[in-house]
Amino acid sequence: MADVVVGFCADVREGDLVTLESTALAAPMLKALYRRVLEAGAQPLVRISLEGMTESLLEYGNDEQLGWVNPAREDDIETVDVRIALLAPGNTRRLSNVDPARQARADRSNERLRNRYLERAAAGELRWVLTAYPTEASAQDASMSLAQYEDFVYGSAFLDDPDPVARWHEFGERLDRVAAFLATKRELRVVAEGTDLRVVTEDRTWIPSKGRENFPDGEVFTGPVETGVEGEIRFTYPGVFNAREVDDVRLRFEAGEVVEATAARGQEFLREMIAMDEGAKRVGEFAFGLNDGVQMFTRNTLFDEKIGGTIHLALGTAYPETGGLNRSALHWDLICDLRSGGEVFADGELVYRDGKFLNGVG
Amino acid sequence: MSDPRYDRLAELVLDHSLRLRPGEVLRIDAAVVASPLVLPLHREAIKRGAHAYAALDLDGLKELLVEHGSDEQLEFVSPIELREMDAIDASITIWSEENTRSFSRVDTERRQRQLAAQRQVAIRRRDRIARGEHRWCGTLSPTEGHAQDADMSLREYEDFVFRACHVLDDDPVGHWRRVGEVLQARAEELGSVRELRILGEDTDLTVVVDGRTWRAAHGRQNVPDGEVYTSPVESGVNGTIRFGLPAVFNGGEIDDPRLRFEDGRVVAAEAAGGEAYLQSLLRLDEGASGVGEIAFGLNYEIDRFTRNILFDEKLGGTLHLALGMGFQDLGGLNRSALHLDLICDLRREGEVYADGELVWRNGSFLQDPQPARPVERVR
């Protein structure tokens, strides 16, 4: 995995300054990545976090502390050439009992950092990869044993294939075709149970996500026109954000803004998040999940948003390279499964049904 | 779940060593294995209104760098880290390692180059400390590796560490304040001494300390602490000394070293084990065969050798001499990349004469120092 992440996804080159970010639980993978980065002639810098520190800050920090941005981490984002981040949670629910308002304040303080790094990435100055190292906590969230979860993770990244990089190139061509097709369309309409949503994507860029910035990968995404989202959508899977889970989310949009938000469980948290800032009630991303190696919902957005046969939209900040203008401290992906009965119309024409593009598009 | 002794050690470091104030930026430098102390330090620092964060290392990464890195990679100093040093008001180094011998079999020359690169960051910090812009403390979180070096179980080692730090006392901060008063008085007394003579087994050494300042170490920059030290006059060390206890330096060990000095320079050196290593250290540079420090270890809760200099040099009833780098601010002029502490056990048979008068016998000073001045004056 370290070979593919360093050599293919991040494409680490001689002289690069590379941060490796994770929790201490990912130690074996961090060591493997560290060694690969050295072998590539680049300079690895580790940024290891310990679960427990965020909890202390959120529990005991005053407003000033919650709003503090570490200048050294700002410097990282301004300076490094590559960021490799590994999700490796020890307990995905550890922030369950934190006051959402305090959480939102801490999130807002990191917004500038996040926007700056997305900006540098969009400008081609910074390459980044988000990937995962299997832990018991993530296996538990996926209702699997650790061994089963490891198979799931490595399988979804084609690492069980003799030549994973070749597989990713091949898959990438399929994603390119989907992106090229969608680029010719002005408006999409998604129809499914509880869902009839129109999304204007005219003049926005569709980006095929082929295993560079996310690993595993397999989606095609854009930033829709900020005022061009109308109608309602019901999300199949629970929305998971900051270790909180919100069930059966339903949103109604008018002129791009959420005007109604309900949930079977966690409705208050959903509304708090949407009220976080001006951009949190608008859509920053609309995407198709196309990785057929991911079939199951595992409560981890990195994988869930790639499930082949789903679409997702994200409330909050947009990726600048799509042309999306929305900015927010929030980026919350919500997933709608279209595998049984879902349909997508592009400029009035049926182009997708039951989780598949029609007419050999992808 | 969490052992309250770690919380108390954290409180001692923040309140006594660093006197951390609201709004200050605190960086905790540690390897992941020190998490049991990193977490309470961070939490208590947050409670005190500081902006605290940890720069965590993973045991094994530096080893990979030394083994596989190119010359350029070995000597790389992160510009981010250099700039970072300027923004920090206080820092804590937790010296805990998972494996204290992990560098034993790497190329020493490559290891030295990597250490030299790291030192650039340390020098940046040292300069800020000297200008009063930064406060720093070094301490330890018990690990299996350190327990193994001390021939103890982890549980026994934890007891040893926390006893030495006096965190089980009702008022640890009060304890270290009182230690400060006593040691400061001792340091002032020693400040008027011109020459020390040390007598012990195979030891008869005279050390001129005339005009040098003695410093009391009472838990500001090290926890645990408990020593008084100075840099002797560079040409004023004569005679022989046998150290008895092994010296551990960068993972290498020197057993029972014996040195003979003439006019402040080592003229003969032998050891029961690791003699070649000792000789190579002496040849490191010009200052490596001169003396940079003489000190009395006065923490009597530290009652045994544990192969860790943070504790060993404070071992109650010992004296140590360091070859190499001296303390500029105490009047020391010797300069070297080396600072090798060698510990001489004076507990069983040992006498120290100050300007001809017997002041120390069998592991302790014979008289308490003169009444102390207020601790607030101690720096």
Interface residues (C-beta under 8 A of the other chain):
Chain A: L17 A24 A27 L30 K31 Y34 R35 L38 E39 G41 Q43 P44 L45 V46 I48 S49 L50 G52 M53 S56 L57 Y60 G61 N62 E64 Q65 W68 N70 P71 A72 D75 D76 T79 V80
Chain B: G23 V32 S35 V38 L39 H42 R43 I46 K47 G49 A50 H51 Y53 A54 L56 D57 L58 G60 L61 L64 L65 H68 G69 S70 Q73 F76 S78 P79 I80 E81 R83 E84 A87
